[in-house]
Every structure is written in C-alpha cells, then in structure tokens.
C-alpha cells in the first residue's frame, strides 16, 4: 500500500495524494498484476482524431481508445493540446447536435467493476477544464461507462440527456453550464444525481476530480473528490449500491473510462482532459 505523504502546498498538476492514500497505486502502475490493474494516460503523445467533414465516423483503435466524432458538415475532433504538460481537447463540432466521445478499451474492453457482492477498491481521477461555461450550449460527461459508448447518441439531441446505460461520473448539463453534477445510472433505470452542483466551474480553469470506491473502514461506499476536497456528504452508500430498480446503481457492471459531450447550438464547444488514472485492486 502507498503511504503518500505530502508537504503543504506540494500538490500541482498531478494526483491528489490524500485520495490515493493506502491504495497500491505505485504497485499497480508499476506493473504488478498481483496488486491490481489500471489505466494511466498522460496524453503527452496522443496525436489526433480530426477527420474532415464527410460522414459520422467511429474509430475503434487509437492507442487503445475507441472514439466517435460527428463530422457531417463541421468536423468535431480530439486533438493534442499545444500546451506544456500535455493534454487533449475534445471538440463537439460547430453544428447543432454534434457529439464527440472517447472511451478506453476499444469497443469491448471494460475491466473495471464496482460491486457490493465482490468488492474491490477502485480509484478514478482526472483533470478537466472547459473553455466556456455558458448555459444551454453543450452537455458533457467524464467518468466510467459500459463498453461501446463512444458512439452516436450517447447523449440525446437537443437535450443532451445521457443514454440509459451503465455509468458513474461527472456531468455538465444544459442550462447549468457553470456546474458539474455527480451522477450514476444502471442501464434501463433512472439517472441518479447524487450531488447536484458538486463543483462550480470557471472558464479556462483546470479542476482535479474523481471518486474512490472503498470497502473499509465501515460499509462499502463511494466518495467523490473535487479539487482535493473529500465530499463525504455526497458519498454513495452500500444501501444505494444494492438498489436494483428505479434509482439503481450499476452494481457489478463492467465499465471503463468514458468522456465526451454534445453541442446543441451551432458553436464550437470543448472539454480538455489533462490526464487520467483509473485503477482497481486485484
């Protein structure tokens, strides 16, 4: 287990040490499969998915990721940032109801699962920013979702409502462009907004966000973290994970990293991702 000790004001553009404390981060990302498994992506050499206009395009093999980009009249894209430290920019395009999605594991890979029956600790963490926080322009999501969601209409036209699929993560909805919500859903059931406005956004500002699924101490639960602050009052309890219908959690459902969004106005809308860490113990 990592005992991550930090000095005052040490945190910069990397992991939140408190969130990962007593989790075998170093062993997992060092390649020890006995400790667990994970995805660590720094987006320093991602390249680009930037098709010309000419048809909706799904990409199934780009450095382990699948992607979907609407390109009918004005191309969306996923491109490397021209910025020290790296990162990528997802652009939903300049045509209304165009969307752009990126998912780890191609179209079928989903090695991570949050389960109360067979609990294994998991941590998800990333850094994001938005060029604009205007209302009613674009909806975005970043977190984990079931396989095959780098696809058309993962968000609905006009409303930006997420498809009824297994997911957990952070959502920016239409009409509330300066806020992120913490949400989850079991496919076929209701979307649960566990914490509305868990983060107030500013334009062109990096934010570190994530969540930790832990089996101890106490009951199985998921705690979101926002800008290095543990949001204990917004945790998902073992009782909530056990709910099977209605406000149901995607209990024991295979998932993987998922990020993307849909523009509902004829303007360019972007979400930047600096890096990604997702890991689960064996």
C-alpha positions as CSV (number, residue, x, y, z in Angstrom):
1,X,0.0,0.0,0.0
2,X,1.2,3.5,-0.7
3,X,1.6,5.8,2.2
4,X,1.5,9.1,0.4
5,X,3.0,12.0,2.4
6,X,2.8,15.5,1.0
7,X,4.2,18.8,2.2
8,X,2.0,21.9,2.5
9,X,1.2,23.3,-1.0
10,X,3.0,20.5,-2.7
11,X,0.2,19.5,-5.0
12,X,0.5,20.7,-8.5
13,X,-0.9,19.2,-11.8
14,X,-0.7,15.6,-10.7
15,X,-2.6,13.2,-8.3
16,X,-4.3,14.1,-5.1
17,X,-2.2,12.1,-2.6
18,X,-4.9,12.0,0.0
19,X,-7.4,10.4,-2.4
20,X,-4.9,7.6,-3.2
21,X,-3.5,7.1,0.3
22,X,-3.3,3.4,1.3
23,X,-4.1,2.3,-2.2
24,X,-1.5,0.2,-4.1
25,X,-1.1,2.9,-6.8
26,X,2.7,2.5,-7.3
27,X,2.5,-1.3,-7.5
28,X,-0.4,-1.3,-10.0
29,X,1.1,1.4,-12.3
30,X,4.5,-0.2,-11.9
31,X,3.1,-3.4,-13.5
32,X,2.5,-5.7,-10.5
33,X,-0.6,-7.6,-11.6
34,X,-0.7,-9.2,-8.2
35,X,-1.7,-5.8,-6.8
36,X,-4.3,-4.9,-9.4
37,X,-4.8,-3.3,-12.8
38,X,-5.3,0.1,-14.2
39,X,-5.1,2.7,-16.9
40,X,-2.6,5.6,-16.6
41,X,-2.7,8.1,-19.5
42,X,-0.9,11.4,-19.5
43,X,-1.9,12.5,-23.0
44,X,1.5,13.7,-23.9
45,X,1.6,11.8,-27.2
46,X,-2.0,11.1,-28.1
47,X,-1.9,12.6,-31.6
48,X,-5.2,13.5,-33.1
49,X,-8.6,12.2,-34.3
50,X,-9.5,15.0,-36.6
51,X,-11.4,13.9,-39.7
52,X,-12.6,16.2,-42.4
53,X,-16.3,16.7,-43.0
54,X,-17.9,13.8,-44.8
55,X,-19.8,11.5,-42.5
56,X,-20.1,10.2,-39.0
57,X,-17.0,8.3,-38.0
58,X,-16.3,5.7,-35.4
59,X,-12.7,4.9,-34.5
60,X,-12.0,1.5,-32.9
61,X,-8.3,1.5,-32.4
62,X,-6.4,4.7,-31.5
63,X,-3.8,3.9,-28.8
64,X,-6.2,1.6,-27.0
65,X,-9.1,4.0,-27.2
66,X,-12.3,4.0,-29.3
67,X,-13.7,7.3,-30.4
68,X,-16.8,8.7,-32.1
69,X,-16.8,12.1,-33.9
70,X,-19.7,13.6,-35.8
71,X,-18.3,15.1,-39.0
72,X,-21.3,15.6,-41.3
73,X,-20.8,19.3,-42.0
74,X,-18.4,20.7,-39.5
75,X,-15.9,18.3,-38.0
76,X,-15.5,17.7,-34.3
77,X,-12.2,16.4,-33.2
78,X,-9.9,15.0,-30.4
79,X,-6.5,16.7,-30.6
80,X,-3.4,17.0,-28.6
81,X,-3.2,20.4,-26.7
82,X,-0.4,22.7,-27.7
83,X,0.5,23.2,-24.1
84,X,3.4,22.4,-21.8
85,X,2.5,19.3,-19.8
86,X,0.2,17.8,-22.5
87,X,-3.5,17.0,-22.6
88,X,-6.2,16.6,-25.2
89,X,-9.1,18.7,-26.3
90,X,-12.5,17.2,-27.2
91,X,-14.4,19.5,-29.6
92,X,-18.1,18.7,-30.3
93,X,-18.0,20.5,-33.6
94,X,-19.8,23.6,-34.9
95,X,-23.1,22.1,-35.9
96,X,-26.0,21.6,-33.5
97,X,-26.4,18.1,-32.1
98,X,-22.9,17.0,-33.0
99,X,-21.0,15.0,-30.4
100,X,-17.6,13.6,-29.6
101,X,-16.7,10.6,-27.4
102,X,-13.6,8.9,-26.2
103,X,-13.5,5.6,-24.4
104,X,-10.7,3.3,-23.2
105,X,-10.7,-0.3,-24.2
106,X,-11.8,-0.1,-27.7
107,X,-15.4,-1.0,-28.3
108,X,-15.5,-4.1,-26.0
109,X,-12.9,-3.6,-23.2
110,X,-14.5,-3.0,-19.7
111,X,-12.2,-4.4,-17.0
112,X,-13.5,-2.3,-14.0
113,X,-16.5,-3.1,-11.9
114,X,-17.9,-1.7,-8.7
115,X,-19.6,-4.5,-6.7
116,X,-21.0,-4.8,-3.2
117,X,-21.0,-8.6,-3.6
118,X,-17.4,-8.9,-4.5
119,X,-15.9,-5.5,-3.5
120,X,-12.5,-4.4,-4.8
121,X,-11.2,-0.9,-4.1
122,X,-11.1,1.4,-7.1
123,X,-9.9,5.0,-7.7
124,X,-10.7,7.2,-10.7
125,X,-9.1,10.6,-11.0
126,X,-8.6,13.1,-13.8
127,X,-8.2,16.8,-14.6
128,X,-10.6,18.7,-16.8
129,X,-11.3,22.3,-18.0
130,X,-13.9,24.0,-20.2
131,X,-13.3,26.9,-22.5
132,X,-16.8,28.2,-21.9
133,X,-19.4,27.8,-19.1
134,X,-22.3,29.4,-21.0
135,X,-25.7,27.9,-20.4
136,X,-27.7,25.9,-22.9
137,X,-24.8,25.3,-25.3
138,X,-23.3,21.9,-24.6
139,X,-23.5,18.9,-22.3
140,X,-20.5,16.9,-21.2
141,X,-19.7,13.8,-19.2
142,X,-16.5,12.3,-17.8
143,X,-16.2,9.2,-15.7
144,X,-16.8,5.5,-16.3
145,X,-19.4,3.8,-18.6
146,X,-20.3,0.5,-20.1
147,X,-18.5,-0.7,-23.2
148,X,-19.4,0.7,-26.6
149,X,-20.4,4.2,-25.6
150,X,-18.0,6.0,-28.0
151,X,-21.0,6.1,-30.4
152,X,-23.7,8.2,-31.8
153,X,-26.4,9.5,-29.5
154,X,-24.7,8.6,-26.2
155,X,-26.3,11.9,-25.5
156,X,-29.7,12.8,-26.9
157,X,-30.2,15.6,-29.5
158,X,-31.5,18.9,-28.2
159,X,-31.5,17.9,-24.6
160,X,-28.0,16.4,-24.1
161,X,-29.5,13.8,-21.8
162,X,-27.3,10.7,-21.3
163,X,-28.4,7.5,-22.8
164,X,-29.8,4.8,-20.5
165,X,-26.6,2.9,-20.0
166,X,-24.4,1.9,-17.1
167,X,-22.3,4.8,-15.9
168,X,-20.9,6.8,-13.0
169,X,-19.1,10.1,-13.1
170,X,-19.4,13.9,-13.5
171,X,-22.0,15.5,-15.8
172,X,-22.4,19.1,-17.0
173,X,-26.0,19.6,-18.1
174,X,-27.6,22.1,-20.4
175,X,-28.9,25.2,-18.7
176,X,-26.3,24.9,-15.9
177,X,-23.0,25.4,-17.7
178,X,-21.0,26.5,-14.7
179,X,-21.6,23.4,-12.6
180,X,-20.7,19.7,-12.5
181,X,-23.1,17.1,-11.0
182,X,-22.0,13.7,-9.6
183,X,-24.3,11.0,-11.2
184,X,-24.8,7.3,-11.7
185,X,-27.2,5.0,-13.6
186,X,-27.9,1.3,-14.1
187,X,-28.9,0.7,-17.8
188,X,-32.6,0.8,-18.2
189,X,-33.1,2.6,-14.8
190,X,-33.3,6.2,-13.7
191,X,-30.4,8.6,-13.8
192,X,-29.4,9.4,-10.2
193,X,-28.0,12.9,-9.5
194,X,-26.2,12.1,-6.2
195,X,-24.8,15.6,-5.9
196,X,-26.0,18.5,-7.9
197,X,-23.5,21.3,-8.5
198,X,-20.8,19.4,-6.7
199,X,-18.3,21.8,-8.4
200,X,-18.8,25.4,-9.6
201,X,-16.8,25.9,-12.8
202,X,-14.9,28.8,-14.1
203,X,-13.9,29.1,-17.8
204,X,-10.3,28.1,-18.7
205,X,-9.6,26.6,-15.3
206,X,-8.2,23.1,-14.6
207,X,-10.0,21.0,-12.0
208,X,-9.0,17.8,-10.4
209,X,-12.0,15.5,-9.9
210,X,-12.5,11.8,-9.1
211,X,-14.0,9.3,-6.8
212,X,-12.9,6.3,-4.7
213,X,-14.8,3.1,-4.1
214,X,-13.6,1.7,-0.8
215,X,-14.5,-1.4,1.2
216,X,-13.1,-0.3,4.5
217,X,-13.4,1.2,7.0
218,X,-17.0,0.6,7.5
219,X,-19.6,0.0,4.9
220,X,-18.8,-0.2,1.1
221,X,-19.2,3.3,-0.3
222,X,-18.0,5.7,-3.0
223,X,-16.7,9.1,-2.1
224,X,-16.2,11.8,-4.7
225,X,-13.3,14.2,-4.5
226,X,-13.3,17.7,-6.1
227,X,-10.2,19.9,-6.1
228,X,-8.6,17.7,-3.5
229,X,-11.6,18.0,-1.1
230,X,-13.3,14.9,0.0
231,X,-17.1,15.3,-0.5
232,X,-18.1,12.9,2.3
233,X,-21.6,14.3,2.4
234,X,-22.1,13.2,-1.2
235,X,-20.9,9.6,-0.8
236,X,-22.8,6.6,-2.3
237,X,-23.7,4.2,0.4
238,X,-23.8,0.4,0.4
239,X,-27.6,0.6,0.7
240,X,-27.7,2.7,-2.5
241,X,-25.4,0.3,-4.3
242,X,-27.7,-2.5,-3.5
243,X,-30.8,-0.8,-5.1
244,X,-31.8,-2.9,-8.1
245,X,-34.6,-0.8,-9.8
246,X,-35.5,2.8,-10.1
247,X,-32.7,4.8,-8.6
248,X,-30.4,1.8,-9.2
249,X,-26.6,1.7,-9.1
250,X,-24.6,-0.1,-11.9
251,X,-23.7,-2.8,-9.3
252,X,-21.1,-5.3,-10.7
253,X,-21.4,-3.9,-14.2
254,X,-18.3,-3.9,-16.4
255,X,-17.2,-0.3,-17.2
256,X,-14.3,1.7,-18.5
257,X,-13.2,5.3,-18.8
258,X,-15.6,7.4,-20.8
259,X,-15.6,11.1,-21.7
260,X,-17.4,13.3,-24.2
261,X,-20.3,15.6,-25.0
262,X,-22.8,17.0,-27.4
263,X,-23.3,20.6,-28.6
264,X,-26.9,21.7,-29.1
265,X,-26.0,25.0,-30.8
266,X,-24.0,25.8,-33.9
267,X,-20.9,26.9,-32.0
268,X,-17.7,25.1,-31.1
269,X,-17.7,23.6,-27.6
270,X,-14.7,22.0,-25.9
271,X,-13.6,19.9,-22.9
272,X,-9.9,19.5,-22.1
273,X,-8.5,16.5,-20.3
274,X,-5.0,16.7,-18.9
275,X,-4.5,13.2,-17.7
276,X,-6.3,10.1,-16.5
277,X,-5.7,7.5,-13.7
278,X,-8.1,4.6,-13.2
279,X,-7.1,1.6,-11.1
280,X,-8.6,-1.3,-9.1
281,X,-7.1,-3.8,-6.7
282,X,-6.8,-7.5,-7.7
